[in-house]
Amino acid sequence: MLKAVQILGCSSGLTIVSQRLTKTRNSSTVSFLSTSTNPLKLSTFSSSSSPRKTLCFNPTRMSSSSLPGSDPLPKSPTFVSGDVRKIKFCQWCGGPTKHEIPDGEEKLRAICTRCGKIAYQNPKMVVGCLVEHEGKVLLCKRNIQPSHGLWTLPAGYLEVGESAAEGAMRETWEEAGASVEVVSPFAQLDIPLIGQTYVIFLAKLKNLDFAPGPESLECRLFALDEIPFDSLAFSSIYVTLNLYLEDLKRGKVKFHYGTINKRPGSSPSDIRAFSLDYHLQP
Amino acid sequence: MLKAVQILGCSSGLTIVSQRLTKTRNSSTVSFLSTSTNPLKLSTFSSSSSPRKTLCFNPTRMSSSSLPGSDPLPKSPTFVSGDVRKIKFCQWCGGPTKHEIPDGEEKLRAICTRCGKIAYQNPKMVVGCLVEHEGKVLLCKRNIQPSHGLWTLPAGYLEVGESAAEGAMRETWEEAGASVEVVSPFAQLDIPLIGQTYVIFLAKLKNLDFAPGPESLECRLFALDEIPFDSLAFSSIYVTLNLYLEDLKRGKVKFHYGTINKRPGSSPSDIRAFSLDYHLQP
C-alpha cells in the first residue's frame, strides 16, 4: 500500500498536508501524525479525493552541499557526504583535484588532475534499533555533540563489512550497553539534504543489563506516554517514534519508507521543521 | 514477522538450510526459494522445530577489504567501499595517511599524518526499480562491465541530494528510458563483503515509451516464467526476482530485508554462490 500523506513538522501547533501520490494497492484511507505536543493524538481520513501527485524523477533537484547541522549526525564525522568542493586532493595519488561535471555525467565531481580518478560521494546509512520491552522503548541521552543532552534511539553509521541489522545491534551495544535481537525492519527514512538514510529495526532486549556507553549520559526505558518528544535529538527519531506510536494505535506495526525534507532556513535545532514526503508502505 | 530461512545459492542443484533466528511475530511457517533452474518452484514448511539462532553482534566479523568483482557493481566506481589501505593521501589537505585503529574505535582507518582527519568509509546504497507491467517485469541487458551482456533490474548508486525512491526512478530513466512511478518499498538486501546495500522499489510504467540508455544493450518486459534466471547479472537481482515470484505465488507482495553473503572463494560470475541470511519481514 502506498501511504499518501505528507506530514509537515511544525514547532508550534499542527500543520498537516495530505497528498495522494499514486495508486494505492489496497486502501485509500490514510492516517497521519499529529505534530502537536501530544504525539499520541491520531487522525484518520480518506484521501481518495485528494489531488494526485506522482513521485517522479526531477533532475533539477540536487543539493551539492550539505546543510551544516541541519539534522545533526549521530556522530561527528570529519567528512559530510556530498560536500564535493571540500575534496581538494586525490586520496589515491595525492594529486590536486578539479571540480567539474565529467563527460556522460550530470553532477559535479572531484576529479584528480594527475591520475584522472573521480572521488564519488554517496549518502551514508545510519542504522539503529527501536528496542521494545514490555510496552516501553529504550532511549539514550546523548553525551556527544550535536544534540548533547537530548534523547535518541541508539543509532550510528553503518560500517563496511557488516549488515544493517548487525550495525544496528552494534550501535545499540555501544551506546546503551544493551544486547538485543533484531526482530524486523521498521523504517527507512532518507534525508537527502544531508546525504543520510536512517534504517531502523525493531528489536528486543535479551536481558535487562543495559547501561550508558561513553557516548550516552543515560539510557532509559520510556513508557509510550512518557517519551520525551520535546527533548528528542533529531527529526529522524521524532518521525520514527511517531510512526511507531501510530502503528501501535492501529494495532499493527508495519514497515515505513519516507523522505524527511528539512524546511529551508529552519533552525538546526528545530527537529519539527520538516516535511515527511513520499511515505510509502509495502 | 521474522522470516526464519536461509537460502544457500547453488550453481548446480538445490541446497537449502533453514534457520529459526528468533521469535516470530505471528507465524512459524516459512517458505523458501528453490535455487534450482526452475525458480518458480516453491516449497513451504514449518520451522518451529528448527534450531534457534539469534542475530547478534559479532565484533570479530569484519571485512576490511572488498572482494574485487565478487558481486560486481552496477557501475564501475573508482573507489570500492572499505578498501581503507588504498587511501594513501588526505583528500582535504593532501598529507600522507597512516592506517591505524584510532583511540576509542575498533576498526582500521586512514588517518592523515598532517591534519589528523580520518577518512571514514561507509557502505554504498544501490537503488533500483522492479517495474511491473501487466504481469511482466522490466529488465535491462548490460552494456557495461561488469556482467556485460547479462540482465539486471535498472539500478545504480544513490547520489547525495536525492531520496532512494528518486534515485531508483532516475536510474530506471537512465538505463531503460522508462518513466516510472514508485509504488512501494520491496527489498533491502545488504552485501557486507563488498559494502553495498540494494534498495529495490516496486514501480509501474507511466507509459510504454522505454528504450535502452547508453549503459544498456536492450530493455525488455519479461513474463514471469520467461525471466532469464540463467543470465542475470548479480546475486542481488537473482534474490530480488525470486522473492518477488515467491510473494506472487503467495498472493501478497511484502517487504523483505536480508543479507547476501557471498560464498568465500566462489567465482565472481557465479551469482548463485551465496547464502541469504537474516531474512526478516515486517
Contacts between the chains, C-beta under 8 A, distances in Angstrom:
chain1	res1	chain2	res2	distance
A	1	B	184	6.9
A	2	B	183	6.1
A	2	B	184	5.9
A	22	B	181	4.7
A	22	B	182	7.5
A	22	B	183	6.5
A	22	B	204	8.0
A	23	B	181	7.7
A	23	B	183	7.0
A	23	B	204	7.4
A	25	B	183	7.1
A	25	B	184	6.8
A	54	B	181	5.0
A	54	B	206	7.4
A	55	B	165	5.8
A	55	B	166	7.5
A	55	B	169	7.1
A	55	B	181	6.0
A	55	B	182	5.0
A	56	B	169	6.5
A	56	B	179	7.2
A	56	B	181	6.9
A	56	B	206	7.8
A	57	B	166	6.5
A	57	B	169	4.3
A	57	B	170	4.9
A	57	B	173	5.2
A	57	B	179	7.5
A	58	B	166	7.1
A	59	B	170	7.3
A	61	B	161	7.1
A	61	B	162	7.0
A	61	B	166	7.4
A	62	B	159	7.7
A	62	B	161	4.3
A	62	B	162	7.3
A	63	B	160	6.9
A	63	B	161	3.9
A	64	B	160	7.8
A	64	B	161	6.8
A	66	B	160	7.7
A	77	B	120	5.4
A	78	B	92	7.8
A	78	B	117	4.4
A	78	B	118	5.3
A	78	B	119	7.3
A	78	B	120	6.9
A	79	B	91	7.8
A	79	B	92	7.8
A	79	B	117	7.7
A	79	B	119	6.9
A	79	B	120	6.6
A	81	B	160	5.0
A	82	B	160	3.0
A	82	B	161	6.3
A	86	B	91	8.0
A	86	B	92	6.3
A	87	B	91	4.7
A	87	B	92	7.4
A	88	B	91	6.8
A	88	B	92	6.1
A	88	B	93	7.3
A	88	B	94	6.7
A	89	B	89	5.7
A	89	B	90	6.6
A	89	B	91	5.3
A	89	B	92	7.2
A	89	B	93	7.2
A	89	B	94	3.8
A	90	B	89	6.6
A	90	B	91	7.3
A	91	B	79	7.9
A	91	B	86	8.0
A	91	B	87	4.7
A	91	B	88	6.8
A	91	B	89	5.4
A	91	B	90	7.3
A	91	B	91	4.6
A	91	B	97	7.8
A	91	B	110	7.6
A	91	B	119	6.4
A	92	B	78	7.8
A	92	B	79	7.9
A	92	B	86	6.4
A	92	B	87	7.4
A	92	B	88	6.1
A	92	B	89	7.3
A	93	B	88	7.3
A	93	B	89	7.2
A	94	B	88	6.7
A	94	B	89	3.8
A	94	B	94	5.8
A	94	B	96	7.5
A	96	B	94	7.5
A	97	B	91	7.8
A	104	B	214	7.2
A	107	B	159	6.4
A	110	B	91	7.6
A	117	B	78	4.4
A	117	B	79	7.7
A	118	B	78	5.3
A	119	B	78	7.4
A	119	B	79	6.9
A	119	B	91	6.4
A	120	B	77	5.4
A	120	B	78	6.9
A	120	B	79	6.5
A	120	B	157	7.1
A	121	B	160	5.6
A	122	B	124	4.7
A	122	B	125	6.8
A	122	B	157	5.7
A	122	B	158	6.1
A	122	B	159	6.9
A	122	B	160	6.6
A	123	B	125	6.2
A	123	B	158	5.4
A	123	B	159	7.6
A	123	B	160	5.5
A	124	B	122	4.7
A	125	B	122	6.8
A	125	B	123	6.2
A	125	B	125	6.6
A	125	B	197	6.6
A	157	B	120	7.1
A	157	B	122	5.7
A	158	B	122	6.1
A	158	B	123	5.4
A	158	B	197	7.8
A	159	B	62	7.7
A	159	B	107	6.3
A	159	B	122	6.9
A	159	B	123	7.6
A	160	B	63	6.9
A	160	B	64	7.8
A	160	B	66	7.8
A	160	B	81	5.0
A	160	B	82	3.0
A	160	B	121	5.5
A	160	B	122	6.6
A	160	B	123	5.5
A	160	B	192	7.5
A	160	B	195	3.9
A	161	B	61	7.0
A	161	B	62	4.3
A	161	B	63	3.9
A	161	B	64	6.9
A	161	B	82	6.3
A	161	B	192	5.4
A	161	B	193	7.5
A	161	B	195	7.2
A	162	B	61	7.0
A	162	B	62	7.3
A	162	B	192	5.5
A	163	B	190	4.1
A	163	B	192	5.2
A	163	B	259	4.2
A	163	B	277	7.9
A	163	B	278	6.7
A	164	B	188	6.9
A	164	B	190	5.4
A	164	B	197	6.5
A	164	B	257	7.6
A	165	B	55	5.8
A	165	B	190	7.8
A	165	B	257	7.2
A	165	B	259	7.2
A	165	B	278	5.7
A	165	B	280	7.2
A	166	B	55	7.5
A	166	B	57	6.5
A	166	B	58	7.1
A	166	B	61	7.4
A	166	B	192	7.5
A	166	B	259	8.0
A	169	B	55	7.1
A	169	B	56	6.5
A	169	B	57	4.4
A	170	B	57	4.9
A	170	B	59	7.4
A	173	B	57	5.3
A	179	B	56	7.2
A	179	B	57	7.5
A	181	B	22	4.7
A	181	B	23	7.7
A	181	B	54	5.1
A	181	B	55	6.0
A	181	B	56	6.9
A	182	B	22	7.6
A	182	B	55	5.0
A	182	B	278	7.5
A	182	B	280	6.9
A	183	B	2	6.1
A	183	B	22	6.6
A	183	B	23	7.1
A	183	B	25	7.1
A	183	B	280	7.5
A	184	B	1	6.9
A	184	B	2	6.0
A	184	B	25	6.9
A	184	B	257	7.6
A	184	B	280	5.1
A	184	B	281	6.4
A	184	B	282	5.2
A	185	B	188	6.7
A	185	B	255	6.7
A	185	B	257	4.2
A	185	B	280	5.8
A	185	B	281	7.6
A	185	B	282	6.1
A	186	B	282	7.1
A	188	B	164	6.9
A	188	B	185	6.7
A	188	B	188	7.0
A	188	B	199	7.1
A	190	B	163	4.1
A	190	B	164	5.4
A	190	B	165	7.7
A	192	B	160	7.6
A	192	B	161	5.4
A	192	B	162	5.5
A	192	B	163	5.2
A	192	B	166	7.5
A	193	B	161	7.6
A	195	B	160	3.8
A	195	B	161	7.1
A	197	B	125	6.6
A	197	B	158	7.8
A	197	B	164	6.5
A	199	B	188	7.1
A	201	B	280	7.8
A	204	B	23	7.5
A	206	B	54	7.4
A	206	B	56	7.8
A	214	B	104	7.2
A	253	B	282	6.9
A	254	B	282	5.4
A	255	B	185	6.7
A	255	B	255	4.5
A	255	B	282	3.8
A	257	B	164	7.6
A	257	B	165	7.2
A	257	B	184	7.7
A	257	B	185	4.2
A	259	B	163	4.2
A	259	B	165	7.2
A	259	B	166	8.0
A	277	B	163	7.9
A	278	B	163	6.7
A	278	B	165	5.7
A	278	B	182	7.6
A	280	B	165	7.2
A	280	B	182	6.9
A	280	B	183	7.6
A	280	B	184	5.1
A	280	B	185	5.8
A	280	B	201	7.8
A	281	B	184	6.4
A	281	B	185	7.6
A	282	B	184	5.2
A	282	B	185	6.1
A	282	B	186	7.2
A	282	B	253	6.9
A	282	B	254	5.4
A	282	B	255	3.9
A	282	B	282	6.9
